[in-house]
Amino acid sequence: MVSGGLRAAAFVCDVCWMRKLPILSRRTVLAGASLTLVSGLPSMAAGLVPTPAQTEGPFYPAGFPADIDNDLVQVRGQAAQAMGQVLHLQGRVVDLGGGARGGAIVEIWQCDAHGIYDHPRQPGRDRRDAAFQGYGRMLVDAEGRYRFRTLKPVAYPGRTPHIHLKVATGDGRALTSQFYVAGDPQNERDGVFRRAIRTSGQRERIEMKLEPASGLEPGAMATTMDIVIA
């Protein structure tokens, strides 16, 4: 098992390397979609409620897959697409005043459509969908915008549907949190979720309101989630 100190050091080094890269987006559907769903205007309200910190959980990648871009549904070199409903997740990384935190790295990871993570500690890992990348990361643009093509999360024993995320900003700030599907009846029974929503503002920061991705990808869903870093 990797110690917390070594894992943190490895993450910082990885962030330094990623800052040299442009935004990762090899698929046209992602490049064309971002401006239609993410508002071009900065968040206007001052004193925004920060996205609450939550546990990393036990399944942060022990080793990164060969393909780590922002399209988790299509693994480079594979013809098959991941099973499950596609979700276009996008938004901005901003500070408490709504200003863009350019230079931030956003990571997400989640289980596949069967509720299985790509992790050595995951029971039944041999049954996971090899067509699902399971993890992705990207460098936000100058306006703080990020975007991922992933799956609508599913539940597994003990947890409501959720997507894990980590953000590291250019000035050394970091956040680990989780996003949930708004209105899922399992949310209120999930201990991690309940501990994160001490105020209504915090609920809004972590609940994804899904809508059909009309004109973007047939059958897909879409949501916009700003990540507010204190």
Secondary structure, DSSP 8 states (H G I E B T S, - for coil): ---HHHHHHHHHHHHHHHTTS-----SHHHHHHHHHHS-SS----SS----------TTS-SS--S--SSB-SS-TT-S---SS-EEEEEEEEE-TTS-B-TT-EEEEE---TTS--SSTTSTTGGGS-TT---EEEEE--TT-EEEEEEE----BTTB-SEEEEEEE-TTS-EEEEEEEETT-TTGGG-HHHHHH-SSHHHHHHHEE--EE-TTTSTT-EEEE--EE--
